[in-house]
Amino acid sequence: MYWLAKVTAYRILSALPGGAVLYRFIQERVTKSLVPASERVSQKIDVGLEYFCWLANHGLRERLIEGVHLDFGAGWHPTIPLLYYCLGVKRQHLLDVAANLDGQMLGQTIKAFLTVVTNPQWPHRAKLGRLPPQLENSNWREHLAAMAISYHAPYSDTFAALAGSVDVVTSTQVLLYVPRPVMPGLFSQVHASLKPGGVFMATVHLRDILAGNPHTSTDKYNHLKYSPELWERWFNSSIMSFNRFKAPDYREMLERAGFEVVHFEEEPATTEDYAELDRIEIHRCFQHYTREELAARGLFFVARKQ
């Protein structure tokens, strides 16, 4: 019931004039889901450190530090760009589909970020060479520019301007929202933006984002029940879209875009996950996937431009 209620709410909001504005108001004032709480910021920092450690372990640390970083799908909380500024990254571009970031969100994110990284118990303090200044009354775009960070939303014309100039692209839990017809072209744009040897790194939830808690909810495999036509007509909306790609789809699209996939790690399902999956009547459009691929929790990949 919770799953259907969420789907219905998104569909209603997407149909209303000004529905996107109303949804943003609800997120900010009612559910408080946009508030960059320290726990949420800390989780994002951990992902940024995972990317950084992978690069360092594979001799690519300086490519990030001395090069150009592009964060696709920056969202409301530019936590990873703030982390990379602290680590000494020289230049960063933040790209998003819509202009979600504003001065309030940036100021709150910086405060939460500083709360985490200045905690004496935080184990990575020694890695940071500098800290982001607090956002006081200055223009938030100018504040980012002072840290050599630029924000582009919508991003439609930005990839062409950055062609062949980027060293590292990251995307954190964003690709699952990209509409299916758009994704192959997006991967080609990312590939074109990179210098030879540049890398594209991403983490992706493979679970149903319309479920409650994606790890404990009993409806996290509901999306496997429906045909593509039914899914697009009744479940996806302009407010919330879930493309239902599985890990093999990402690998195939990366390779078609010209990438060499150098790291591809699926988070496996638990025994409880498999038990739930086995209770679902899976639509035939998903029957070419293995049981493990359908049940997998998440994906971390690194792809390189040759």
C-alpha positions as CSV (number, residue, x, y, z in Angstrom):
1,M,0.0,0.0,0.0
2,Y,2.8,2.4,0.9
3,W,4.4,1.9,-2.6
4,L,1.1,2.5,-4.4
5,A,0.4,5.6,-2.3
6,K,3.8,7.1,-3.2
7,V,3.3,6.3,-6.9
8,T,-0.1,7.9,-6.8
9,A,1.1,11.0,-5.0
10,Y,3.9,11.6,-7.6
11,R,1.5,11.1,-10.5
12,I,-1.0,13.6,-9.0
13,L,1.8,16.2,-8.3
14,S,3.2,15.8,-11.8
15,A,-0.3,16.5,-13.3
16,L,-0.9,19.6,-11.3
17,P,0.1,23.1,-12.7
18,G,3.1,24.0,-10.6
19,G,3.3,20.5,-9.2
20,A,7.1,20.6,-9.2
21,V,7.1,23.8,-7.1
22,L,4.6,22.3,-4.7
23,Y,6.7,19.1,-4.4
24,R,9.8,21.2,-3.6
25,F,7.8,23.1,-0.9
26,I,6.6,19.8,0.6
27,Q,10.2,18.5,0.7
28,E,11.5,21.6,2.3
29,R,8.7,22.5,4.8
30,V,6.8,19.2,5.4
31,T,8.9,16.1,5.0
32,K,12.2,18.0,5.6
33,S,13.7,15.5,3.1
34,L,16.0,18.1,1.6
35,V,17.7,19.1,4.9
36,P,21.4,18.2,4.7
37,A,21.5,16.4,8.1
38,S,25.0,15.5,9.3
39,E,24.2,11.7,8.9
40,R,23.3,12.2,5.2
41,V,26.3,14.4,4.5
42,S,28.6,11.9,6.2
43,Q,27.2,9.1,4.0
44,K,28.0,11.1,0.9
45,I,31.5,11.9,2.2
46,D,32.1,8.2,2.6
47,V,31.1,7.7,-1.1
48,G,33.5,10.5,-2.2
49,L,36.3,8.9,-0.2
50,E,35.5,5.5,-1.8
51,Y,36.0,7.1,-5.2
52,F,39.2,8.9,-4.0
53,C,40.7,5.7,-2.5
54,W,40.0,3.8,-5.7
55,L,41.8,6.4,-7.7
56,A,44.7,6.5,-5.3
57,N,45.0,2.7,-5.2
58,H,45.2,2.6,-9.0
59,G,47.8,5.4,-9.4
60,L,45.2,8.0,-10.5
61,R,45.2,10.3,-7.5
62,E,47.0,13.1,-9.2
63,R,44.6,12.9,-12.2
64,L,41.8,14.0,-9.8
65,I,43.8,16.5,-7.7
66,E,45.6,18.3,-10.5
67,G,42.9,17.9,-13.1
68,V,39.2,18.7,-13.7
69,H,36.4,16.9,-11.9
70,L,32.9,16.8,-13.2
71,D,30.0,15.8,-10.9
72,F,26.9,14.8,-12.8
73,G,23.6,15.1,-11.0
74,A,24.9,17.4,-8.2
75,G,21.5,17.7,-6.7
76,W,20.8,19.9,-3.6
77,H,23.8,18.9,-1.5
78,P,27.2,19.3,-3.3
79,T,29.0,17.2,-0.6
80,I,31.5,15.4,-2.8
81,P,32.6,18.6,-4.6
82,L,33.2,20.2,-1.1
83,L,35.2,17.1,-0.1
84,Y,37.3,17.3,-3.2
85,Y,37.9,21.0,-2.7
86,C,39.3,20.1,0.7
87,L,41.5,17.4,-0.8
88,G,43.0,20.0,-3.2
89,V,41.2,19.4,-6.5
90,K,42.0,22.3,-8.8
91,R,38.8,22.6,-10.9
92,Q,35.3,21.3,-10.7
93,H,32.1,21.4,-12.7
94,L,28.7,20.5,-11.2
95,L,26.0,19.5,-13.7
96,D,22.3,18.9,-13.1
97,V,19.1,18.4,-15.0
98,A,17.3,21.2,-13.1
99,A,18.5,24.1,-10.9
100,N,18.0,22.4,-7.6
101,L,20.9,24.0,-5.7
102,D,20.4,27.5,-4.2
103,G,22.1,29.6,-1.5
104,Q,20.1,28.1,1.3
105,M,20.9,24.5,0.4
106,L,24.6,25.4,-0.2
107,G,24.9,27.2,3.2
108,Q,23.2,24.4,5.1
109,T,25.4,21.8,3.3
110,I,28.6,23.6,4.1
111,K,27.6,23.9,7.8
112,A,26.7,20.2,8.0
113,F,29.9,19.2,6.1
114,L,32.1,21.2,8.5
115,T,30.3,19.6,11.5
116,V,31.4,16.2,10.2
117,V,35.0,16.9,9.1
118,T,36.0,19.1,12.0
119,N,34.8,16.5,14.6
120,P,38.0,15.3,16.4
121,Q,36.7,11.7,16.1
122,W,36.4,11.9,12.3
123,P,39.2,9.6,11.1
124,H,40.1,11.4,7.8
125,R,40.9,14.9,9.1
126,A,44.6,14.6,8.2
127,K,43.7,14.1,4.5
128,L,42.2,17.6,4.2
129,G,44.4,20.4,3.3
130,R,41.8,23.2,3.6
131,L,38.2,23.7,4.5
132,P,35.3,25.5,2.6
133,P,34.5,28.9,3.9
134,Q,31.1,29.4,5.5
135,L,28.5,31.0,3.2
136,E,27.5,34.3,4.8
137,N,25.9,37.0,2.6
138,S,27.8,36.5,-0.6
139,N,26.3,35.3,-3.8
140,W,26.3,31.5,-3.7
141,R,27.5,31.1,-7.3
142,E,30.4,33.5,-6.5
143,H,31.0,31.5,-3.3
144,L,31.4,28.4,-5.4
145,A,33.5,30.2,-8.0
146,A,35.9,31.2,-5.3
147,M,36.5,27.5,-4.7
148,A,37.0,26.9,-8.5
149,I,33.6,25.2,-8.7
150,S,31.0,26.1,-11.4
151,Y,27.4,25.1,-11.4
152,H,25.5,24.3,-14.6
153,A,21.7,23.5,-14.6
154,P,20.2,22.6,-16.9
155,Y,23.3,21.0,-18.3
156,S,22.2,20.5,-22.0
157,D,24.9,22.7,-23.6
158,T,27.6,22.1,-21.0
159,F,29.0,18.8,-22.2
160,A,29.9,20.2,-25.7
161,A,31.8,23.1,-24.1
162,L,33.8,20.7,-21.9
163,A,34.6,18.2,-24.7
164,G,38.0,16.5,-24.1
165,S,38.8,18.6,-21.0
166,V,37.7,16.5,-18.0
167,D,39.8,14.0,-16.0
168,V,37.3,12.4,-13.6
169,V,33.5,12.2,-13.8
170,T,31.5,11.1,-10.8
171,S,27.8,10.4,-10.4
172,T,26.3,9.3,-7.1
173,Q,22.9,7.6,-7.0
174,V,21.7,9.7,-9.9
175,L,21.8,7.4,-13.0
176,L,18.8,5.4,-11.9
177,Y,16.6,8.5,-12.5
178,V,17.7,9.1,-16.0
179,P,15.0,8.1,-18.6
180,R,15.9,4.9,-20.5
181,P,16.0,6.6,-24.0
182,V,18.3,9.3,-22.6
183,M,21.0,7.1,-21.0
184,P,23.0,5.9,-24.0
185,G,23.3,9.5,-25.2
186,L,24.3,10.7,-21.8
187,F,27.1,8.0,-21.6
188,S,28.4,9.2,-25.0
189,Q,28.4,12.8,-23.7
190,V,30.4,11.8,-20.6
191,H,32.8,9.8,-22.8
192,A,33.3,12.8,-25.1
193,S,33.9,15.2,-22.2
194,L,36.8,13.1,-20.9
195,K,40.5,13.3,-21.8
196,P,42.1,10.1,-23.0
197,G,42.7,8.0,-19.9
198,G,40.0,9.8,-18.0
199,V,37.6,7.9,-15.8
200,F,33.8,7.8,-15.1
201,M,32.9,6.5,-11.6
202,A,29.4,6.0,-10.3
203,T,27.3,4.3,-7.6
204,V,23.8,3.3,-8.5
205,H,20.9,1.9,-6.4
206,L,19.4,-1.1,-8.2
207,R,16.5,-1.4,-5.9
208,D,13.0,0.2,-6.3
209,I,13.3,3.8,-5.3
210,L,9.6,4.0,-4.8
211,A,9.8,1.5,-1.9
212,G,10.2,2.7,1.7
213,N,13.6,1.7,3.0
214,P,15.3,0.1,0.0
215,H,17.0,-2.4,2.3
216,T,14.2,-3.5,4.6
217,S,11.0,-2.6,2.7
218,T,8.8,-5.5,1.6
219,D,8.0,-3.8,-1.7
220,K,11.5,-3.2,-3.1
221,Y,10.9,-5.6,-6.0
222,N,7.5,-4.3,-7.0
223,H,9.0,-2.7,-10.1
224,L,9.7,-6.1,-11.6
225,K,6.0,-6.9,-12.0
226,Y,5.2,-4.5,-14.8
227,S,5.6,-4.2,-18.5
228,P,7.6,-1.3,-20.0
229,E,4.4,0.2,-21.4
230,L,2.5,0.0,-18.1
231,W,5.5,1.3,-16.1
232,E,5.8,4.4,-18.3
233,R,2.1,5.1,-18.4
234,W,1.2,4.6,-14.8
235,F,4.3,4.7,-12.6
236,N,7.0,7.0,-14.0
237,S,6.2,10.7,-13.9
238,S,8.0,14.1,-14.3
239,I,8.3,14.3,-10.5
240,M,9.8,10.8,-10.0
241,S,11.3,8.6,-12.7
242,F,13.0,5.2,-12.2
243,N,14.5,3.5,-15.3
244,R,14.7,0.0,-13.9
245,F,18.1,-0.7,-15.5
246,K,20.0,-3.6,-14.0
247,A,23.8,-4.0,-13.8
248,P,24.2,-5.7,-17.2
249,D,22.5,-2.8,-18.9
250,Y,24.9,-0.3,-17.4
251,R,27.9,-2.4,-18.6
252,E,26.5,-2.7,-22.1
253,M,25.8,1.0,-22.4
254,L,29.2,1.9,-21.1
255,E,30.9,-0.4,-23.7
256,R,28.7,0.9,-26.5
257,A,29.7,4.5,-25.6
258,G,33.4,3.5,-26.0
259,F,34.4,3.0,-22.4
260,E,36.6,0.2,-21.1
261,V,35.0,-1.1,-17.9
262,V,37.8,-1.5,-15.4
263,H,35.8,-2.0,-12.2
264,F,32.3,-3.4,-11.9
265,E,31.1,-4.4,-8.4
266,E,27.5,-5.4,-7.6
267,E,26.3,-5.4,-4.0
268,P,24.7,-8.9,-3.6
269,A,21.3,-9.6,-2.2
270,T,20.7,-11.2,1.2
271,T,18.9,-14.4,1.9
272,E,15.9,-12.3,2.9
273,D,16.1,-10.4,-0.4
274,Y,15.9,-13.7,-2.4
275,A,13.0,-14.9,-0.4
276,E,11.1,-11.7,-1.2
277,L,12.1,-11.8,-4.9
278,D,10.8,-15.4,-5.1
279,R,7.4,-14.2,-4.0
280,I,7.1,-11.7,-6.9
281,E,5.6,-12.6,-10.2
282,I,8.3,-11.2,-12.5
283,H,7.2,-9.8,-15.9
284,R,8.7,-11.5,-18.9
285,C,10.6,-8.4,-19.9
286,F,13.0,-9.1,-17.0
287,Q,13.3,-12.9,-17.6
288,H,16.6,-12.6,-19.4
289,Y,18.4,-11.5,-16.2
290,T,19.8,-13.9,-13.7
291,R,18.2,-14.2,-10.3
292,E,21.4,-12.6,-8.8
293,E,21.1,-9.6,-11.2
294,L,17.5,-9.0,-10.4
295,A,18.1,-9.2,-6.6
296,A,21.3,-7.1,-6.5
297,R,21.2,-4.1,-4.2
298,G,23.6,-1.7,-5.9
299,L,26.4,-1.1,-8.3
300,F,29.8,0.6,-8.2
301,F,31.6,1.0,-11.6
302,V,34.6,2.6,-13.0
303,A,35.0,3.0,-16.7
304,R,37.9,4.5,-18.6
305,K,38.2,6.4,-21.9
306,Q,41.0,4.7,-23.9
